[in-house]
Amino acid sequence: MFLDKEVNRPLYADPYEGNTGSVRLLEKCGFQRIGTVVHGDDQHIMLRLDSLPAVKST
């Protein structure tokens, strides 16, 4: 997975707020909401990943 290979932090993402699937996926990968940003007429959610979430052992 890209997040395992890219070691630079923080990483940022700003999906369109109506793209709930992308927002949920990024949050599931450890990104946290830090605000909103406007691109033209569209509002986007700003997310940041500071570090990788801990891997759960089974």
N, C-alpha and C positions, 0 to 999 in steps of 0.2 A: 504494500500500500504506500502511496506517496507520502503520507504523514510519517511513516516509519523511516523513510529515506531522507526527507528534508529535515535537517536538524536546526535550522535557523528559526528562532522564536523572537518575538511573537509573529504569528501568521494572522492575516486579516481576511475576512470575507464580507461581502455586502450584497446578499441576494435580495431580489425584489420582495417586499413584504407579503405580496400575494402568493409567492412561491413557497407555500408552507412545507412542501415535501423537502425542498432543499434546506430550509431553515431547520427542520427536524433532524435531517441527516447530519448537518454540521454540528448541531448541539449534541447529537448522539456520539459524534467523534471527539467531543470535548470542547468545542467552541462555546464561548459565553457571550451573551448579548451585552454590548457596551453602549448602545445608542442607536440613533438613526441618521441617515444621510439622504439628501435629495439629489437625484440625477434627472434633470429636466423636470417633467411633471410627476415623476415616479418617486415614491419613498422606498428606501431600502433599509434593511436592518443591518447594523454594523456588528460583526462578531469578531472575537479575538481568541486565538489559541495560544496560551502561554507555555504549556508543556503538554506532553502526551499523558492521557489518563493511565492510571496503573492497570496493568493486565491482571485480570482475575484468574486464579488457577482453579481448576475443577477437581 
